[in-house]
Amino acid sequence: MFDATTAALLRSAPAMPGLDPSQIPALLTARYAELAAARLRGGDDDLGELVEAWSLGRLADTYEILTSLTSEEAVRRPAAFVAGTAQQILARRRSGVSGERLPNIDRDRVDPTIAAAVLFLSAEQYADASEASQAITPRVAGQLYEAEILSEDIADLARGRLNEIIARSARWRRGGRYSSLEERALAALLEVLITGVELLAVDLLHEATPETIAGRFESARNAFQTVLTLSATPGEDYAR
């Protein structure tokens, strides 16, 4: 399933309790085989317990958390690639299941298609990010409008379509239309994330900052850090 270069990147991920990173390529291949054939084909007899213990969701969550907590490139890149690959397989598995789609982004989750694209970008695997972005469906019935815009921006970011992000910045914003406090809070956080992506596109293209976001944040990193800080603030701190 993986060529020598990508397999080497997966094997360089940090070890976890009960998981030898040298087995990660085989583990992900086995999970993909389950998806494709509903059974393991040509499996390794020593892989059975590992497959049972390390579900795709556990792999994705564990290495995604590690990606977000480390600043060491030698750790972040392979961890993000493992998590991104697991999310991509989860997205492919989900695509074969009928039923109502959940929002791409809400308070509790991020869709695997979007997570995979962002994680591959973090891993600096741009071809994989572009491929993963093809599965993103921005419009989902019932989700917040800001979730749709952020989905479109992430898809364009993964494909290198930075001009589309900047052009969208000038036309998408509108007055709030949400009644509940929870929806308004989530919409506000998503809007800041969108602003961060727009500032990132501006910076990469060395373009002038659009009037719609000029002066709001010093940089894209500052916008993202604002969301991280607000999201991680315990509720009791607001009551003081």
N, C-alpha and C positions, 0 to 999 in steps of 0.2 A: 504494500500500500504506500510506503514511503521510499523515496530515493535515499541514497547514502547520506547526502547532506542534511536533509530534514530529519532522518533517523538519528544522526549524530546530535542534532540540536535537541531532539526530544530526550536522548539519553543523558544530556548534560544538565537536565533539570535537577533540582535538589531532591535528595531522598526523603521519603516520608516513612513513618512507622509502618512496617509491613509492606513497603513498596520500594523495590530496587529500581531506580530509574533506567537501568539497562533493559528492563522488561516493558517499559512504557510503549515503545513502538508495537511490540507484539500484543500488548493489552488493548491498545486502540484498534489494531487490526482485527483482533478477535471481536471487539464490540461492533465494528463495522460489518464484519462477516455475519454477525447475528442479525443486523439490520437487513442485509442483502439476502440472506438465505434462511433466516430463522433458526440457524444452528451454526456451530463452529465447523469450518472446513479446514482440514489439515492442521488442526489445532495441536498445540504443545500439551502433552499430558501433565506437565508441571504447572500449567497456567490456569487450571480449573479453579482452584481456591482463590487465586489472585483476581480472576474475573468476577467471582462471586463477591469478594470483599470490596472491590473498587468499582462501583458503578460509575457510569458516565457522569452522573450528577455529582457524585463525591469527588471525582477527579477534577471536574470543572470548578466546583466551589473551592476546593483546597488550593489549587494552583492559582485561581483567580485572586483569592485572599492574599496569597504570597506575593503575587504580582503587584497588588496595591500597597503592600507594606514595605517593599524593598526598593532601595534606590540603586542597588548594585546591578549594573547592566548584565554581568555574567550570570546573575541569578534571575533577573527580571525577564530577559528575552526567552530563555527556554521555558520558564514557568508560564509565561503568557502564551507561548506556542502550544504547550500541553493543554492549557485551559481552553484556548481558542479551538483546537482540534476537537476536544471533547464537546464543546458547545456546537460546533458545526455538525457533528454526528447526531447530537440531540435534535438539532433543527431538521435534519433530513428525516429522522425517525418521526418527528412530529408532523412533517408534511404529508405523510402517508395516512394520518389519522383524521377522519372526518369529525366535524363538530364545530361548535362556535369558537372563534378565535378570541383569545384573551388580548387585552391591550398590549402594544409593543413595550410600553413603559408605564408603570404605575408605582404606587408607593411600595409595593412588595416585590416587584420582579422586573427584570429586563428580558425581552425576548431573546432566545438563543441566537437568532440570526444577527441581531445587533451586537450582542455580547461577543460573538465570534469575530465580527469585523473589527471591533475596537481592540480586542485582544491580539489579533494578528497585526494590527498597526503598532501596538505596544511592543510586539516581538520583532518589529521591523521586517515582517514578511509581507511585503506590499502586494505581491501577486495573489497570495492567499486571501488577503483582506479584500481585494477587488472581487475575487471569486465568491467569497462569503457574502459580500454586499448584494450580489445578484438575487439572493433569496429574501432580501428585506422587502416586506410589503408595508409601505408607509401608512396607507389608509386602512384602518380597522374600525368597524362600527362600534360606537360607544366610548372610544378612547378620547382623551383630552386633545384639543386642537394642537397644543404645544407638543404633545407626544408625536403627532404626525409630522410636524415641522422638524423636530429633532431627528426623527427616523430618516427623513429625506436628507438632512444635512450629513448624518453619519454615512449614509449610502454614497453621497457625493464625495465626502472626504476620503472614503476608502477607494473610490475610483479615480481620485485625483481631479475631480471636477470642481475646483475651488471657485472658479468664476460663478458657477451656479449658486454656491452658498452665498456669495456676496450679493448677487442679483436678488436672491430671495430675501435677503435682509431688508431690502428697501420696500418690500411690498407685503410681507406676511403679517406684521403686527396689527392688532386691533384691540379694542377695549375688552376688559374682562367680562365673561358671560357665565360665570360660575356662581352658584348660590351658596354651596356649603363652604365652610372655612377650610376643610381638608382639601377640597378640590382647588380652591384659590391658592393655598400654600404650595401644593404640588405644581400647579401651573406656574407660579412665581419661580420655583426652583428650576423647572424645566426651561423657562425663559432665560434664566441666567446661564444655564448650560449651553443653550443655543447661542447666546451672545459670546460665550467663550469659543465655540467652534467658529463663529463668524470672525472674531478677532484673530484666531489662529490662521484662517484662510487669508485674511488681510496681511498678516505678518509674513506668511510664506510667499505671497505674491508681491510683497512690497507695494501694496496699494494704499490709497488714502482710506481712512476709516469712514464708513458710511455715517451720515448725520444721525441715523436712527440709534446708533450705539456709541457715538463719539463722546468721550469724557466719562463714561460710566465705570470703566475699570482700567487699571494701568496696563494690563496685559491679559492674554488668554489664561495664563496660569493663575492670575489673581482672581479671575471670574470662577474658575474651577475650584480654587481653594476656598472661596466664599461659600460655595455650595457644600463643600466637604465640612467646613466649620459649622454651618447652620444645621446640617443634617446630623452631625455628631453631638450637638449640644443637648445634654439631658433636659427633659421637660421641666424639672424642678428649678433649673437655672432661670427660666423665663418667669417663674412665679415670684422671684425675689424682688 
